[in-house]
Amino acid sequence: MDKRLAMLEDLTRSGKADAFAWYALALEYKSKARFDDAMQTFSTLREKEPGYIPMYLMAGSMLIELGREQEARAWLTDGIQRAEAANNAHARDEMEALLDSISS
C-alpha cells in the first residue's frame, strides 16, 4: 500500500485529523481511481466540516468526470452558497463556471 495513503487513513481513523487531512485522503483516493472511497471521504468531510470550501469544487469536478452530473450540481450548488457566505468570490466563481459547463 502507498505510504501516503496509509498515513492519511491512519490519521483520519485516529480522530485527530483536521479538515485538510480528510480532503487530502479524498484526493489520494481519487488519484488511485478509488472514486467511491473518494466520495465517501468527501461526504464525511462535509459532515465534519461543512465550511471547508475546496472539497465542493473537487467533489463536483470528480463527479462530472464520472458522468454523475446531477450529484455534481448538488455539490457545486452547496459549495457556491457556502463560498458566498464566506465571502470567497474566487471559489464561488470557479464553482459557478464548472456548474455552467454542465448546465449548457
Gaussian input, Z-matrix of N, CA and C with variables (Angstrom, degrees):
# hf/3-21g

backbone

0 1
 N
 C     1     B1
 C     2     B2     1     A1
 N     3     B3     2     A2     1     D1
 C     4     B4     3     A3     2     D2
 C     5     B5     4     A4     3     D3
 N     6     B6     5     A5     4     D4
 C     7     B7     6     A6     5     D5
 C     8     B8     7     A7     6     D6
 N     9     B9     8     A8     7     D7
 C    10    B10     9     A9     8     D8
 C    11    B11    10    A10     9     D9
 N    12    B12    11    A11    10    D10
 C    13    B13    12    A12    11    D11
 C    14    B14    13    A13    12    D12
 N    15    B15    14    A14    13    D13
 C    16    B16    15    A15    14    D14
 C    17    B17    16    A16    15    D15
 N    18    B18    17    A17    16    D16
 C    19    B19    18    A18    17    D17
 C    20    B20    19    A19    18    D18
 N    21    B21    20    A20    19    D19
 C    22    B22    21    A21    20    D20
 C    23    B23    22    A22    21    D21
 N    24    B24    23    A23    22    D22
 C    25    B25    24    A24    23    D23
 C    26    B26    25    A25    24    D24
 N    27    B27    26    A26    25    D25
 C    28    B28    27    A27    26    D26
 C    29    B29    28    A28    27    D27
 N    30    B30    29    A29    28    D28
 C    31    B31    30    A30    29    D29
 C    32    B32    31    A31    30    D30
 N    33    B33    32    A32    31    D31
 C    34    B34    33    A33    32    D32
 C    35    B35    34    A34    33    D33
 N    36    B36    35    A35    34    D34
 C    37    B37    36    A36    35    D35
 C    38    B38    37    A37    36    D36
 N    39    B39    38    A38    37    D37
 C    40    B40    39    A39    38    D38
 C    41    B41    40    A40    39    D39
 N    42    B42    41    A41    40    D40
 C    43    B43    42    A42    41    D41
 C    44    B44    43    A43    42    D42
 N    45    B45    44    A44    43    D43
 C    46    B46    45    A45    44    D44
 C    47    B47    46    A46    45    D45
 N    48    B48    47    A47    46    D46
 C    49    B49    48    A48    47    D47
 C    50    B50    49    A49    48    D48
 N    51    B51    50    A50    49    D49
 C    52    B52    51    A51    50    D50
 C    53    B53    52    A52    51    D51
 N    54    B54    53    A53    52    D52
 C    55    B55    54    A54    53    D53
 C    56    B56    55    A55    54    D54
 N    57    B57    56    A56    55    D55
 C    58    B58    57    A57    56    D56
 C    59    B59    58    A58    57    D57
 N    60    B60    59    A59    58    D58
 C    61    B61    60    A60    59    D59
 C    62    B62    61    A61    60    D60
 N    63    B63    62    A62    61    D61
 C    64    B64    63    A63    62    D62
 C    65    B65    64    A64    63    D63
 N    66    B66    65    A65    64    D64
 C    67    B67    66    A66    65    D65
 C    68    B68    67    A67    66    D66
 N    69    B69    68    A68    67    D67
 C    70    B70    69    A69    68    D68
 C    71    B71    70    A70    69    D69
 N    72    B72    71    A71    70    D70
 C    73    B73    72    A72    71    D71
 C    74    B74    73    A73    72    D72
 N    75    B75    74    A74    73    D73
 C    76    B76    75    A75    74    D74
 C    77    B77    76    A76    75    D75
 N    78    B78    77    A77    76    D76
 C    79    B79    78    A78    77    D77
 C    80    B80    79    A79    78    D78
 N    81    B81    80    A80    79    D79
 C    82    B82    81    A81    80    D80
 C    83    B83    82    A82    81    D81
 N    84    B84    83    A83    82    D82
 C    85    B85    84    A84    83    D83
 C    86    B86    85    A85    84    D84
 N    87    B87    86    A86    85    D85
 C    88    B88    87    A87    86    D86
 C    89    B89    88    A88    87    D87
 N    90    B90    89    A89    88    D88
 C    91    B91    90    A90    89    D89
 C    92    B92    91    A91    90    D90
 N    93    B93    92    A92    91    D91
 C    94    B94    93    A93    92    D92
 C    95    B95    94    A94    93    D93
 N    96    B96    95    A95    94    D94
 C    97    B97    96    A96    95    D95
 C    98    B98    97    A97    96    D96
 N    99    B99    98    A98    97    D97
 C   100   B100    99    A99    98    D98
 C   101   B101   100   A100    99    D99
 N   102   B102   101   A101   100   D100
 C   103   B103   102   A102   101   D101
 C   104   B104   103   A103   102   D102
 N   105   B105   104   A104   103   D103
 C   106   B106   105   A105   104   D104
 C   107   B107   106   A106   105   D105
 N   108   B108   107   A107   106   D106
 C   109   B109   108   A108   107   D107
 C   110   B110   109   A109   108   D108
 N   111   B111   110   A110   109   D109
 C   112   B112   111   A111   110   D110
 C   113   B113   112   A112   111   D111
 N   114   B114   113   A113   112   D112
 C   115   B115   114   A114   113   D113
 C   116   B116   115   A115   114   D114
 N   117   B117   116   A116   115   D115
 C   118   B118   117   A117   116   D116
 C   119   B119   118   A118   117   D117
 N   120   B120   119   A119   118   D118
 C   121   B121   120   A120   119   D119
 C   122   B122   121   A121   120   D120
 N   123   B123   122   A122   121   D121
 C   124   B124   123   A123   122   D122
 C   125   B125   124   A124   123   D123
 N   126   B126   125   A125   124   D124
 C   127   B127   126   A126   125   D125
 C   128   B128   127   A127   126   D126
 N   129   B129   128   A128   127   D127
 C   130   B130   129   A129   128   D128
 C   131   B131   130   A130   129   D129
 N   132   B132   131   A131   130   D130
 C   133   B133   132   A132   131   D131
 C   134   B134   133   A133   132   D132
 N   135   B135   134   A134   133   D133
 C   136   B136   135   A135   134   D134
 C   137   B137   136   A136   135   D135
 N   138   B138   137   A137   136   D136
 C   139   B139   138   A138   137   D137
 C   140   B140   139   A139   138   D138
 N   141   B141   140   A140   139   D139
 C   142   B142   141   A141   140   D140
 C   143   B143   142   A142   141   D141
 N   144   B144   143   A143   142   D142
 C   145   B145   144   A144   143   D143
 C   146   B146   145   A145   144   D144
 N   147   B147   146   A146   145   D145
 C   148   B148   147   A147   146   D146
 C   149   B149   148   A148   147   D147
 N   150   B150   149   A149   148   D148
 C   151   B151   150   A150   149   D149
 C   152   B152   151   A151   150   D150
 N   153   B153   152   A152   151   D151
 C   154   B154   153   A153   152   D152
 C   155   B155   154   A154   153   D153
 N   156   B156   155   A155   154   D154
 C   157   B157   156   A156   155   D155
 C   158   B158   157   A157   156   D156
 N   159   B159   158   A158   157   D157
 C   160   B160   159   A159   158   D158
 C   161   B161   160   A160   159   D159
 N   162   B162   161   A161   160   D160
 C   163   B163   162   A162   161   D161
 C   164   B164   163   A163   162   D162
 N   165   B165   164   A164   163   D163
 C   166   B166   165   A165   164   D164
 C   167   B167   166   A166   165   D165
 N   168   B168   167   A167   166   D166
 C   169   B169   168   A168   167   D167
 C   170   B170   169   A169   168   D168
 N   171   B171   170   A170   169   D169
 C   172   B172   171   A171   170   D170
 C   173   B173   172   A172   171   D171
 N   174   B174   173   A173   172   D172
 C   175   B175   174   A174   173   D173
 C   176   B176   175   A175   174   D174
 N   177   B177   176   A176   175   D175
 C   178   B178   177   A177   176   D176
 C   179   B179   178   A178   177   D177
 N   180   B180   179   A179   178   D178
 C   181   B181   180   A180   179   D179
 C   182   B182   181   A181   180   D180
 N   183   B183   182   A182   181   D181
 C   184   B184   183   A183   182   D182
 C   185   B185   184   A184   183   D183
 N   186   B186   185   A185   184   D184
 C   187   B187   186   A186   185   D185
 C   188   B188   187   A187   186   D186
 N   189   B189   188   A188   187   D187
 C   190   B190   189   A189   188   D188
 C   191   B191   190   A190   189   D189
 N   192   B192   191   A191   190   D190
 C   193   B193   192   A192   191   D191
 C   194   B194   193   A193   192   D192
 N   195   B195   194   A194   193   D193
 C   196   B196   195   A195   194   D194
 C   197   B197   196   A196   195   D195
 N   198   B198   197   A197   196   D196
 C   199   B199   198   A198   197   D197
 C   200   B200   199   A199   198   D198
 N   201   B201   200   A200   199   D199
 C   202   B202   201   A201   200   D200
 C   203   B203   202   A202   201   D201
 N   204   B204   203   A203   202   D202
 C   205   B205   204   A204   203   D203
 C   206   B206   205   A205   204   D204
 N   207   B207   206   A206   205   D205
 C   208   B208   207   A207   206   D206
 C   209   B209   208   A208   207   D207
 N   210   B210   209   A209   208   D208
 C   211   B211   210   A210   209   D209
 C   212   B212   211   A211   210   D210
 N   213   B213   212   A212   211   D211
 C   214   B214   213   A213   212   D212
 C   215   B215   214   A214   213   D213
 N   216   B216   215   A215   214   D214
 C   217   B217   216   A216   215   D215
 C   218   B218   217   A217   216   D216
 N   219   B219   218   A218   217   D217
 C   220   B220   219   A219   218   D218
 C   221   B221   220   A220   219   D219
 N   222   B222   221   A221   220   D220
 C   223   B223   222   A222   221   D221
 C   224   B224   223   A223   222   D222
 N   225   B225   224   A224   223   D223
 C   226   B226   225   A225   224   D224
 C   227   B227   226   A226   225   D225
 N   228   B228   227   A227   226   D226
 C   229   B229   228   A228   227   D227
 C   230   B230   229   A229   228   D228
 N   231   B231   230   A230   229   D229
 C   232   B232   231   A231   230   D230
 C   233   B233   232   A232   231   D231
 N   234   B234   233   A233   232   D232
 C   235   B235   234   A234   233   D233
 C   236   B236   235   A235   234   D234
 N   237   B237   236   A236   235   D235
 C   238   B238   237   A237   236   D236
 C   239   B239   238   A238   237   D237
 N   240   B240   239   A239   238   D238
 C   241   B241   240   A240   239   D239
 C   242   B242   241   A241   240   D240
 N   243   B243   242   A242   241   D241
 C   244   B244   243   A243   242   D242
 C   245   B245   244   A244   243   D243
 N   246   B246   245   A245   244   D244
 C   247   B247   246   A246   245   D245
 C   248   B248   247   A247   246   D246
 N   249   B249   248   A248   247   D247
 C   250   B250   249   A249   248   D248
 C   251   B251   250   A250   249   D249
 N   252   B252   251   A251   250   D250
 C   253   B253   252   A252   251   D251
 C   254   B254   253   A253   252   D252
 N   255   B255   254   A254   253   D253
 C   256   B256   255   A255   254   D254
 C   257   B257   256   A256   255   D255
 N   258   B258   257   A257   256   D256
 C   259   B259   258   A258   257   D257
 C   260   B260   259   A259   258   D258
 N   261   B261   260   A260   259   D259
 C   262   B262   261   A261   260   D260
 C   263   B263   262   A262   261   D261
 N   264   B264   263   A263   262   D262
 C   265   B265   264   A264   263   D263
 C   266   B266   265   A265   264   D264
 N   267   B267   266   A266   265   D265
 C   268   B268   267   A267   266   D266
 C   269   B269   268   A268   267   D267
 N   270   B270   269   A269   268   D268
 C   271   B271   270   A270   269   D269
 C   272   B272   271   A271   270   D270
 N   273   B273   272   A272   271   D271
 C   274   B274   273   A273   272   D272
 C   275   B275   274   A274   273   D273
 N   276   B276   275   A275   274   D274
 C   277   B277   276   A276   275   D275
 C   278   B278   277   A277   276   D276
 N   279   B279   278   A278   277   D277
 C   280   B280   279   A279   278   D278
 C   281   B281   280   A280   279   D279
 N   282   B282   281   A281   280   D280
 C   283   B283   282   A282   281   D281
 C   284   B284   283   A283   282   D282
 N   285   B285   284   A284   283   D283
 C   286   B286   285   A285   284   D284
 C   287   B287   286   A286   285   D285
 N   288   B288   287   A287   286   D286
 C   289   B289   288   A288   287   D287
 C   290   B290   289   A289   288   D288
 N   291   B291   290   A290   289   D289
 C   292   B292   291   A291   290   D290
 C   293   B293   292   A292   291   D291
 N   294   B294   293   A293   292   D292
 C   295   B295   294   A294   293   D293
 C   296   B296   295   A295   294   D294
 N   297   B297   296   A296   295   D295
 C   298   B298   297   A297   296   D296
 C   299   B299   298   A298   297   D297
 N   300   B300   299   A299   298   D298
 C   301   B301   300   A300   299   D299
 C   302   B302   301   A301   300   D300
 N   303   B303   302   A302   301   D301
 C   304   B304   303   A303   302   D302
 C   305   B305   304   A304   303   D303
 N   306   B306   305   A305   304   D304
 C   307   B307   306   A306   305   D305
 C   308   B308   307   A307   306   D306
 N   309   B309   308   A308   307   D307
 C   310   B310   309   A309   308   D308
 C   311   B311   310   A310   309   D309

   B1=1.4598
   B2=1.5277
   B3=1.2692
   B4=1.4506
   B5=1.5378
   B6=1.3297
   B7=1.4678
   B8=1.5238
   B9=1.3352
   B10=1.4659
   B11=1.5299
   B12=1.3161
   B13=1.4605
   B14=1.5243
   B15=1.3171
   B16=1.4636
   B17=1.5255
   B18=1.3255
   B19=1.4622
   B20=1.5277
   B21=1.3361
   B22=1.4642
   B23=1.5286
   B24=1.3239
   B25=1.4674
   B26=1.5243
   B27=1.3211
   B28=1.4682
   B29=1.5249
   B30=1.3116
   B31=1.4627
   B32=1.5253
   B33=1.3163
   B34=1.4662
   B35=1.5294
   B36=1.3142
   B37=1.4688
   B38=1.5217
   B39=1.3187
   B40=1.4634
   B41=1.5217
   B42=1.3185
   B43=1.4620
   B44=1.5149
   B45=1.3253
   B46=1.4663
   B47=1.5230
   B48=1.3097
   B49=1.4649
   B50=1.5197
   B51=1.3215
   B52=1.4573
   B53=1.5262
   B54=1.3216
   B55=1.4652
   B56=1.5208
   B57=1.3238
   B58=1.4580
   B59=1.5259
   B60=1.3182
   B61=1.4731
   B62=1.5295
   B63=1.3236
   B64=1.4689
   B65=1.5222
   B66=1.3206
   B67=1.4637
   B68=1.5294
   B69=1.3254
   B70=1.4625
   B71=1.5303
   B72=1.3264
   B73=1.4640
   B74=1.5314
   B75=1.3207
   B76=1.4708
   B77=1.5230
   B78=1.3259
   B79=1.4650
   B80=1.5241
   B81=1.3153
   B82=1.4684
   B83=1.5309
   B84=1.3254
   B85=1.4656
   B86=1.5269
   B87=1.3186
   B88=1.4675
   B89=1.5252
   B90=1.3220
   B91=1.4676
   B92=1.5293
   B93=1.3164
   B94=1.4688
   B95=1.5330
   B96=1.3353
   B97=1.4719
   B98=1.5246
   B99=1.3173
   B100=1.4683
   B101=1.5344
   B102=1.3168
   B103=1.4598
   B104=1.5259
   B105=1.3184
   B106=1.4660
   B107=1.5255
   B108=1.3304
   B109=1.4629
   B110=1.5269
   B111=1.3176
   B112=1.4672
   B113=1.5216
   B114=1.3383
   B115=1.4643
   B116=1.5201
   B117=1.3175
   B118=1.4642
   B119=1.5223
   B120=1.3181
   B121=1.4608
   B122=1.5237
   B123=1.3336
   B124=1.4656
   B125=1.5332
   B126=1.3190
   B127=1.4702
   B128=1.5241
   B129=1.3179
   B130=1.4638
   B131=1.5216
   B132=1.3146
   B133=1.4624
   B134=1.5230
   B135=1.3244
   B136=1.4659
   B137=1.5306
   B138=1.3230
   B139=1.4719
   B140=1.5253
   B141=1.3321
   B142=1.4591
   B143=1.5255
   B144=1.3164
   B145=1.4668
   B146=1.5259
   B147=1.3285
   B148=1.4654
   B149=1.5289
   B150=1.3073
   B151=1.4608
   B152=1.5128
   B153=1.3366
   B154=1.4682
   B155=1.5264
   B156=1.3004
   B157=1.4642
   B158=1.5302
   B159=1.3312
   B160=1.4751
   B161=1.5265
   B162=1.3264
   B163=1.4686
   B164=1.5183
   B165=1.3257
   B166=1.4654
   B167=1.5268
   B168=1.3099
   B169=1.4656
   B170=1.5274
   B171=1.3249
   B172=1.4620
   B173=1.5310
   B174=1.3236
   B175=1.4701
   B176=1.5235
   B177=1.3279
   B178=1.4600
   B179=1.5118
   B180=1.3115
   B181=1.4604
   B182=1.5317
   B183=1.3204
   B184=1.4558
   B185=1.5283
   B186=1.3148
   B187=1.4630
   B188=1.5249
   B189=1.3174
   B190=1.4671
   B191=1.5232
   B192=1.3276
   B193=1.4677
   B194=1.5267
   B195=1.3217
   B196=1.4650
   B197=1.5269
   B198=1.3380
   B199=1.4572
   B200=1.5205
   B201=1.3106
   B202=1.4664
   B203=1.5303
   B204=1.3312
   B205=1.4640
   B206=1.5223
   B207=1.3084
   B208=1.4656
   B209=1.5299
   B210=1.3260
   B211=1.4628
   B212=1.5227
   B213=1.3272
   B214=1.4647
   B215=1.5205
   B216=1.3226
   B217=1.4737
   B218=1.5286
   B219=1.3291
   B220=1.4661
   B221=1.5280
   B222=1.3257
   B223=1.4635
   B224=1.5242
   B225=1.3219
   B226=1.4616
   B227=1.5236
   B228=1.3133
   B229=1.4628
   B230=1.5221
   B231=1.3171
   B232=1.4620
   B233=1.5290
   B234=1.3177
   B235=1.4618
   B236=1.5176
   B237=1.3175
   B238=1.4656
   B239=1.5265
   B240=1.3176
   B241=1.4671
   B242=1.5241
   B243=1.3127
   B244=1.4700
   B245=1.5283
   B246=1.3226
   B247=1.4659
   B248=1.5267
   B249=1.3196
   B250=1.4731
   B251=1.5244
   B252=1.3212
   B253=1.4619
   B254=1.5268
   B255=1.3317
   B256=1.4653
   B257=1.5289
   B258=1.3308
   B259=1.4701
   B260=1.5244
   B261=1.3198
   B262=1.4588
   B263=1.5330
   B264=1.3314
   B265=1.4668
   B266=1.5246
   B267=1.3191
   B268=1.4670
   B269=1.5338
   B270=1.3271
   B271=1.4676
   B272=1.5250
   B273=1.3269
   B274=1.4684
   B275=1.5200
   B276=1.3429
   B277=1.4619
   B278=1.5250
   B279=1.3308
   B280=1.4700
   B281=1.5277
   B282=1.3227
   B283=1.4655
   B284=1.5233
   B285=1.3273
   B286=1.4654
   B287=1.5266
   B288=1.3307
   B289=1.4680
   B290=1.5281
   B291=1.3194
   B292=1.4638
   B293=1.5305
   B294=1.3178
   B295=1.4622
   B296=1.5257
   B297=1.3231
   B298=1.4706
   B299=1.5276
   B300=1.3264
   B301=1.4666
   B302=1.5299
   B303=1.3208
   B304=1.4682
   B305=1.5226
   B306=1.3155
   B307=1.4609
   B308=1.5172
   B309=1.3176
   B310=1.4694
   B311=1.5075
   A1=108.88
   A2=115.07
   A3=123.71
   A4=110.01
   A5=116.68
   A6=120.78
   A7=112.29
   A8=116.38
   A9=119.55
   A10=110.15
   A11=116.36
   A12=120.44
   A13=110.28
   A14=117.08
   A15=121.14
   A16=111.08
   A17=116.85
   A18=120.75
   A19=110.94
   A20=116.69
   A21=120.29
   A22=111.39
   A23=116.93
   A24=119.58
   A25=110.64
   A26=116.95
   A27=120.50
   A28=110.86
   A29=116.21
   A30=120.98
   A31=111.05
   A32=117.17
   A33=119.13
   A34=111.47
   A35=117.49
   A36=120.66
   A37=111.82
   A38=116.80
   A39=121.21
   A40=113.07
   A41=116.66
   A42=119.78
   A43=113.33
   A44=117.06
   A45=121.27
   A46=112.47
   A47=116.91
   A48=120.95
   A49=111.09
   A50=115.21
   A51=120.23
   A52=108.60
   A53=115.98
   A54=120.60
   A55=111.52
   A56=117.26
   A57=119.05
   A58=111.69
   A59=118.01
   A60=120.26
   A61=110.51
   A62=117.00
   A63=120.22
   A64=110.79
   A65=116.14
   A66=121.81
   A67=110.26
   A68=116.38
   A69=120.94
   A70=110.83
   A71=117.14
   A72=120.47
   A73=110.31
   A74=116.96
   A75=119.95
   A76=110.83
   A77=116.87
   A78=120.40
   A79=111.54
   A80=116.34
   A81=120.39
   A82=110.19
   A83=116.44
   A84=119.42
   A85=110.28
   A86=116.80
   A87=120.57
   A88=110.48
   A89=116.72
   A90=120.47
   A91=112.18
   A92=116.05
   A93=120.96
   A94=111.38
   A95=115.80
   A96=122.73
   A97=112.32
   A98=116.64
   A99=122.06
   A100=106.97
   A101=114.92
   A102=121.48
   A103=113.33
   A104=117.93
   A105=119.55
   A106=110.78
   A107=116.58
   A108=120.08
   A109=110.61
   A110=116.60
   A111=120.40
   A112=110.32
   A113=117.36
   A114=119.79
   A115=111.49
   A116=117.21
   A117=119.44
   A118=110.14
   A119=116.64
   A120=120.69
   A121=110.87
   A122=117.59
   A123=119.72
   A124=110.15
   A125=117.42
   A126=120.90
   A127=111.48
   A128=116.52
   A129=120.31
   A130=110.13
   A131=116.31
   A132=120.26
   A133=110.25
   A134=117.76
   A135=120.37
   A136=110.36
   A137=117.61
   A138=120.52
   A139=111.13
   A140=116.48
   A141=121.41
   A142=112.89
   A143=117.04
   A144=122.60
   A145=110.01
   A146=118.03
   A147=119.53
   A148=113.98
   A149=117.52
   A150=120.94
   A151=114.44
   A152=117.90
   A153=120.58
   A154=108.33
   A155=115.87
   A156=123.32
   A157=115.04
   A158=121.22
   A159=119.29
   A160=114.55
   A161=117.45
   A162=119.07
   A163=112.23
   A164=117.60
   A165=119.90
   A166=110.91
   A167=116.40
   A168=120.51
   A169=110.56
   A170=116.89
   A171=119.70
   A172=111.89
   A173=117.06
   A174=119.28
   A175=109.94
   A176=116.69
   A177=120.21
   A178=112.27
   A179=116.20
   A180=121.77
   A181=111.10
   A182=116.22
   A183=119.97
   A184=110.68
   A185=116.74
   A186=120.15
   A187=111.50
   A188=117.06
   A189=120.20
   A190=109.83
   A191=116.79
   A192=120.88
   A193=111.18
   A194=116.37
   A195=121.53
   A196=112.45
   A197=116.73
   A198=120.50
   A199=113.84
   A200=116.71
   A201=122.20
   A202=109.02
   A203=114.92
   A204=121.23
   A205=113.73
   A206=118.53
   A207=120.23
   A208=110.64
   A209=116.77
   A210=120.60
   A211=110.55
   A212=116.37
   A213=120.58
   A214=110.33
   A215=117.14
   A216=120.86
   A217=110.88
   A218=116.04
   A219=120.22
   A220=111.08
   A221=116.96
   A222=120.67
   A223=111.04
   A224=116.50
   A225=119.99
   A226=111.69
   A227=117.48
   A228=120.44
   A229=110.57
   A230=116.73
   A231=121.00
   A232=110.22
   A233=116.59
   A234=120.72
   A235=112.67
   A236=117.15
   A237=121.21
   A238=109.83
   A239=116.79
   A240=120.56
   A241=111.22
   A242=116.51
   A243=119.75
   A244=111.39
   A245=116.71
   A246=120.08
   A247=110.27
   A248=116.71
   A249=121.19
   A250=109.97
   A251=116.18
   A252=121.24
   A253=111.79
   A254=116.33
   A255=121.57
   A256=112.36
   A257=116.89
   A258=121.94
   A259=111.94
   A260=116.18
   A261=121.85
   A262=108.14
   A263=114.88
   A264=120.69
   A265=112.12
   A266=117.33
   A267=120.31
   A268=110.69
   A269=116.37
   A270=120.01
   A271=110.46
   A272=116.32
   A273=119.90
   A274=110.92
   A275=115.98
   A276=120.21
   A277=112.04
   A278=116.93
   A279=120.20
   A280=111.37
   A281=115.40
   A282=118.65
   A283=111.49
   A284=117.48
   A285=120.03
   A286=110.83
   A287=116.52
   A288=120.15
   A289=110.74
   A290=116.41
   A291=120.08
   A292=110.50
   A293=116.65
   A294=120.56
   A295=110.66
   A296=116.72
   A297=120.71
   A298=111.32
   A299=116.78
   A300=120.09
   A301=112.40
   A302=117.23
   A303=119.33
   A304=111.84
   A305=116.76
   A306=120.30
   A307=111.59
   A308=116.33
   A309=120.39
   A310=111.98
   D1=146.15
   D2=177.59
   D3=-60.15
   D4=132.03
   D5=-177.61
   D6=-62.41
   D7=-41.86
   D8=-179.46
   D9=-63.16
   D10=-44.64
   D11=179.29
   D12=-61.40
   D13=-46.70
   D14=-179.82
   D15=-60.93
   D16=-41.69
   D17=179.78
   D18=-63.53
   D19=-43.94
   D20=-179.74
   D21=-67.56
   D22=-39.17
   D23=176.87
   D24=-63.40
   D25=-43.67
   D26=178.51
   D27=-62.09
   D28=-43.42
   D29=-178.82
   D30=-62.82
   D31=-45.48
   D32=-178.79
   D33=-69.72
   D34=-32.96
   D35=176.66
   D36=-68.87
   D37=-28.11
   D38=-175.53
   D39=-70.13
   D40=-18.20
   D41=-176.74
   D42=84.33
   D43=1.55
   D44=-177.71
   D45=-103.53
   D46=6.20
   D47=-174.97
   D48=-77.18
   D49=139.69
   D50=172.16
   D51=-91.19
   D52=179.82
   D53=-177.21
   D54=-58.79
   D55=-39.35
   D56=-177.75
   D57=-64.29
   D58=-35.73
   D59=178.89
   D60=-63.83
   D61=-42.30
   D62=176.70
   D63=-63.63
   D64=-42.88
   D65=179.16
   D66=-62.15
   D67=-45.91
   D68=179.49
   D69=-62.42
   D70=-38.52
   D71=178.04
   D72=-63.83
   D73=-43.60
   D74=178.09
   D75=-60.42
   D76=-43.28
   D77=179.39
   D78=-66.51
   D79=-35.51
   D80=177.99
   D81=-65.26
   D82=-44.28
   D83=175.70
   D84=-59.98
   D85=-44.13
   D86=179.62
   D87=-58.61
   D88=-43.45
   D89=-178.02
   D90=-64.52
   D91=-21.09
   D92=179.69
   D93=-101.66
   D94=13.40
   D95=179.95
   D96=60.50
   D97=28.04
   D98=175.03
   D99=-97.01
   D100=68.48
   D101=-169.26
   D102=-65.95
   D103=-38.40
   D104=178.13
   D105=-64.55
   D106=-41.35
   D107=176.87
   D108=-64.52
   D109=-39.75
   D110=178.50
   D111=-61.55
   D112=-46.34
   D113=-179.05
   D114=-66.45
   D115=-37.89
   D116=176.99
   D117=-62.82
   D118=-39.16
   D119=179.90
   D120=-69.62
   D121=-41.70
   D122=174.49
   D123=-59.87
   D124=-41.29
   D125=179.78
   D126=-64.70
   D127=-40.97
   D128=176.66
   D129=-62.75
   D130=-43.79
   D131=178.34
   D132=-61.31
   D133=-41.57
   D134=179.97
   D135=-62.79
   D136=-37.01
   D137=176.86
   D138=-66.34
   D139=-41.78
   D140=-176.23
   D141=-78.55
   D142=-42.06
   D143=-173.81
   D144=-138.36
   D145=72.21
   D146=-175.76
   D147=-62.08
   D148=-17.13
   D149=178.91
   D150=-87.15
   D151=4.09
   D152=179.47
   D153=-81.81
   D154=91.64
   D155=-167.88
   D156=-64.23
   D157=-38.34
   D158=-176.94
   D159=-55.99
   D160=-29.35
   D161=-177.25
   D162=-63.67
   D163=-31.74
   D164=-176.76
   D165=-65.81
   D166=-43.08
   D167=178.88
   D168=-64.92
   D169=-46.28
   D170=-176.98
   D171=-69.07
   D172=-40.73
   D173=177.62
   D174=-65.04
   D175=-44.45
   D176=178.68
   D177=-60.54
   D178=-43.98
   D179=179.70
   D180=-61.94
   D181=-45.09
   D182=-179.95
   D183=-64.25
   D184=-41.97
   D185=179.79
   D186=-63.07
   D187=-37.54
   D188=175.99
   D189=-62.75
   D190=-45.53
   D191=178.79
   D192=-58.14
   D193=-32.16
   D194=-178.61
   D195=-86.73
   D196=-1.04
   D197=-179.67
   D198=78.39
   D199=17.60
   D200=-178.52
   D201=-102.19
   D202=64.57
   D203=-171.01
   D204=-65.60
   D205=-36.47
   D206=179.92
   D207=-62.30
   D208=-44.76
   D209=177.17
   D210=-65.03
   D211=-39.44
   D212=178.81
   D213=-60.63
   D214=-43.69
   D215=178.65
   D216=-57.27
   D217=-43.79
   D218=-178.78
   D219=-63.13
   D220=-46.13
   D221=178.98
   D222=-63.33
   D223=-45.63
   D224=-177.49
   D225=-67.65
   D226=-39.76
   D227=178.54
   D228=-62.76
   D229=-44.31
   D230=176.80
   D231=-62.17
   D232=-43.94
   D233=179.56
   D234=-62.82
   D235=-39.95
   D236=178.42
   D237=-61.86
   D238=-44.05
   D239=178.82
   D240=-62.54
   D241=-41.81
   D242=-179.89
   D243=-69.80
   D244=-37.38
   D245=177.15
   D246=-64.79
   D247=-40.76
   D248=176.07
   D249=-58.49
   D250=-48.69
   D251=-178.15
   D252=-62.07
   D253=-30.57
   D254=-179.47
   D255=-91.96
   D256=4.70
   D257=-176.96
   D258=55.86
   D259=38.45
   D260=179.68
   D261=-104.13
   D262=82.68
   D263=-175.54
   D264=-64.90
   D265=-36.18
   D266=-178.56
   D267=-61.93
   D268=-50.52
   D269=179.67
   D270=-63.54
   D271=-41.91
   D272=178.32
   D273=-58.00
   D274=-47.16
   D275=-178.60
   D276=-62.31
   D277=-40.69
   D278=178.41
   D279=-62.72
   D280=-43.88
   D281=-179.23
   D282=-70.26
   D283=-36.78
   D284=176.94
   D285=-63.04
   D286=-41.30
   D287=178.98
   D288=-63.91
   D289=-41.78
   D290=178.67
   D291=-66.08
   D292=-42.19
   D293=177.70
   D294=-62.55
   D295=-42.66
   D296=177.85
   D297=-60.95
   D298=-33.47
   D299=-177.84
   D300=-66.39
   D301=-24.31
   D302=178.66
   D303=-102.76
   D304=-11.11
   D305=-179.43
   D306=-87.65
   D307=-14.23
   D308=-176.19
   D309=-79.22

